[in-house]
């Protein structure tokens, strides 16, 4: 049993609580479900390791996409943008019209 579950049970005993307690744990505690499956006082929710892995891959993909879209330091300073007063538009260094 993890120290967290031990402390939880200790606190419940002190409070004389008989209510079922729901615990949310990360994938590293997946085995806690098996260890405590017969405990009527606890409901342990744990994401499976395969689901956690999928979620981490998704987050890393998004992070890489965001980093690719960051503004480069060189060439994107205020002086690199052009203002067209006739058309009242601003043009970025890549030639795109900013709206």
Residue frames as qw, qx, qy, qz and C-alpha x, y, z in Angstrom:
[[0.000, 0.889, 0.457, 0.000, 0.00, 0.00, 0.00],
 [0.390, 0.531, -0.040, 0.751, 1.29, 3.44, -0.86],
 [0.243, -0.179, -0.484, 0.821, 1.93, 5.99, 1.89],
 [0.278, -0.109, -0.154, -0.942, -0.87, 8.10, 0.41],
 [0.648, -0.291, -0.574, -0.408, -3.43, 5.31, 0.83],
 [0.541, -0.230, -0.664, 0.462, -2.13, 4.51, 4.31],
 [0.071, -0.074, -0.270, 0.957, -2.52, 8.16, 5.33],
 [0.441, -0.189, -0.360, -0.800, -5.97, 8.33, 3.76],
 [0.664, -0.318, -0.669, -0.105, -7.15, 5.28, 5.71],
 [0.411, -0.185, -0.547, 0.706, -5.63, 6.66, 8.90],
 [0.122, -0.025, 0.050, -0.991, -7.43, 9.97, 8.41],
 [0.565, -0.252, -0.512, -0.596, -10.72, 8.23, 7.63],
 [0.606, -0.299, -0.701, 0.228, -10.40, 6.21, 10.84],
 [0.220, -0.128, -0.388, 0.886, -9.71, 9.35, 12.86],
 [0.318, -0.003, -0.103, -0.942, -12.80, 10.98, 11.34],
 [0.430, 0.165, 0.831, -0.310, -14.78, 7.77, 11.72],
 [0.510, 0.449, -0.239, -0.694, -15.73, 8.02, 8.06],
 [0.620, 0.064, 0.782, -0.002, -17.32, 4.96, 6.48],
 [0.579, 0.722, 0.056, -0.374, -17.99, 6.62, 3.12],
 [0.836, 0.224, 0.307, 0.395, -16.37, 5.21, 0.02],
 [0.128, -0.814, 0.219, 0.522, -13.48, 7.37, -1.14],
 [0.783, 0.577, 0.158, 0.171, -12.50, 7.82, -4.77],
 [0.443, -0.658, 0.347, 0.501, -8.79, 8.27, -5.46],
 [0.682, 0.731, -0.021, 0.002, -7.33, 9.41, -8.78],
 [0.602, -0.554, 0.439, 0.372, -3.75, 8.21, -9.41],
 [0.382, 0.694, -0.452, -0.410, -1.39, 8.38, -12.36],
 [0.875, 0.279, -0.354, -0.178, -0.31, 5.39, -14.46],
 [0.281, 0.482, -0.752, 0.351, 2.62, 4.60, -12.18],
 [0.368, -0.168, 0.696, -0.593, 0.14, 3.35, -9.58],
 [0.667, 0.078, -0.486, -0.559, -1.74, 0.96, -11.86],
 [0.489, 0.015, -0.857, 0.159, -0.86, -1.96, -9.55],
 [0.162, -0.062, 0.559, -0.811, -2.64, -0.26, -6.63],
 [0.695, -0.014, -0.188, -0.694, -5.95, -1.29, -8.16],
 [0.754, 0.040, -0.653, -0.059, -4.99, -4.95, -7.85],
 [0.303, 0.108, -0.717, 0.619, -3.63, -4.55, -4.32],
 [0.196, 0.129, 0.489, -0.840, -6.78, -2.81, -3.10],
 [0.343, -0.113, -0.648, -0.671, -9.45, -4.36, -5.35],
 [0.460, -0.416, -0.784, -0.014, -11.28, -5.95, -2.40],
 [0.177, -0.217, -0.435, 0.855, -11.32, -2.78, -0.30],
 [0.031, 0.708, 0.687, 0.161, -14.93, -1.57, -0.07],
 [0.217, -0.811, -0.210, 0.501, -13.83, 1.82, 1.26],
 [0.160, -0.572, 0.390, 0.704, -11.75, 2.79, -1.80],
 [0.720, 0.612, 0.323, 0.053, -12.40, 3.30, -5.46],
 [0.389, -0.550, 0.386, 0.630, -9.10, 3.85, -7.24],
 [0.642, 0.745, 0.172, -0.057, -9.12, 5.40, -10.70],
 [0.441, -0.537, 0.496, 0.521, -5.89, 5.01, -12.64],
 [0.605, 0.671, -0.232, -0.360, -5.19, 5.71, -16.30],
 [0.962, 0.019, 0.204, 0.181, -3.65, 2.66, -17.96],
 [0.458, -0.519, 0.393, 0.605, -0.03, 2.88, -19.00],
 [0.420, 0.290, 0.645, 0.568, -0.96, 2.44, -22.66],
 [0.063, 0.885, 0.430, 0.168, -3.46, 5.32, -22.46],
 [0.361, -0.846, 0.074, 0.384, -0.92, 7.46, -20.60],
 [0.523, -0.195, 0.525, 0.642, 1.64, 6.72, -23.31],
 [0.299, 0.596, 0.593, 0.451, -0.83, 7.73, -26.05],
 [0.134, -0.955, -0.261, 0.048, -1.64, 10.95, -24.18],
 [0.469, -0.659, 0.260, 0.527, 2.07, 11.78, -23.75],
 [0.475, 0.121, 0.594, 0.638, 2.69, 11.21, -27.47],
 [0.138, 0.801, 0.510, 0.282, -0.24, 13.49, -28.30],
 [0.286, -0.925, -0.066, 0.243, 1.05, 16.22, -25.98],
 [0.525, -0.414, 0.418, 0.615, 4.58, 15.93, -27.41],
 [0.405, 0.426, 0.603, 0.540, 3.22, 16.18, -30.96],
 [0.016, -0.930, -0.345, -0.126, 1.30, 19.33, -30.08],
 [0.453, -0.781, 0.124, 0.413, 4.34, 20.77, -28.29],
 [0.535, -0.098, 0.515, 0.663, 6.51, 20.19, -31.38],
 [0.256, 0.666, 0.549, 0.436, 3.90, 21.81, -33.63],
 [0.201, -0.958, -0.186, 0.082, 3.71, 24.86, -31.36],
 [0.523, -0.595, 0.292, 0.536, 7.51, 25.18, -31.23],
 [0.503, 0.224, 0.557, 0.621, 7.71, 25.02, -35.05],
 [0.108, 0.798, 0.459, 0.375, 5.32, 27.96, -35.25],
 [0.414, -0.736, -0.149, 0.515, 7.28, 30.23, -32.92],
 [0.341, 0.939, -0.028, 0.035, 8.46, 33.51, -34.36],
 [0.805, 0.129, -0.117, 0.567, 12.15, 33.38, -35.30],
 [0.391, -0.706, -0.123, 0.577, 14.31, 35.95, -33.56],
 [0.240, -0.329, 0.396, 0.823, 16.01, 37.24, -36.70],
 [0.009, 0.155, 0.666, 0.730, 14.06, 38.96, -39.48],
 [0.271, -0.632, -0.679, -0.259, 10.85, 39.52, -37.54],
 [0.260, -0.376, -0.354, 0.816, 11.63, 42.71, -35.70],
 [0.227, 0.788, 0.381, -0.428, 9.47, 45.81, -36.10],
 [0.032, 0.671, -0.385, -0.633, 11.87, 47.27, -38.68],
 [0.183, -0.083, 0.897, 0.395, 11.35, 44.20, -40.90],
 [0.270, 0.607, 0.741, -0.096, 7.61, 44.89, -41.31],
 [0.126, 0.087, 0.337, 0.929, 6.42, 47.31, -44.02],
 [0.228, 0.584, 0.569, -0.533, 3.44, 49.59, -43.76],
 [0.181, 0.313, 0.603, 0.711, 1.52, 50.39, -46.95],
 [0.093, 0.342, 0.364, -0.861, -0.24, 53.68, -46.15],
 [0.345, 0.095, -0.463, -0.811, -2.14, 53.73, -49.47],
 [0.610, -0.182, -0.697, -0.332, -3.91, 50.45, -48.69],
 [0.479, -0.565, 0.359, -0.568, -3.63, 50.83, -44.88],
 [0.984, -0.095, -0.144, -0.052, -2.06, 47.39, -44.50],
 [0.326, -0.728, 0.603, 0.025, 1.02, 45.94, -42.89],
 [0.871, 0.354, -0.333, -0.071, 3.18, 43.36, -44.70],
 [0.766, -0.550, 0.322, 0.086, 5.32, 40.92, -42.79],
 [0.131, -0.650, 0.657, 0.358, 8.85, 39.91, -43.88],
 [0.429, 0.068, 0.881, 0.187, 7.37, 36.80, -45.58],
 [0.100, -0.043, -0.519, -0.848, 5.17, 39.04, -47.76],
 [0.182, -0.514, -0.838, -0.036, 1.94, 38.18, -45.96],
 [0.188, -0.523, -0.089, -0.827, -0.63, 40.90, -45.41],
 [0.182, -0.180, -0.788, 0.560, -1.49, 41.25, -41.72],
 [0.272, -0.572, -0.479, -0.607, -5.08, 41.99, -40.90]]
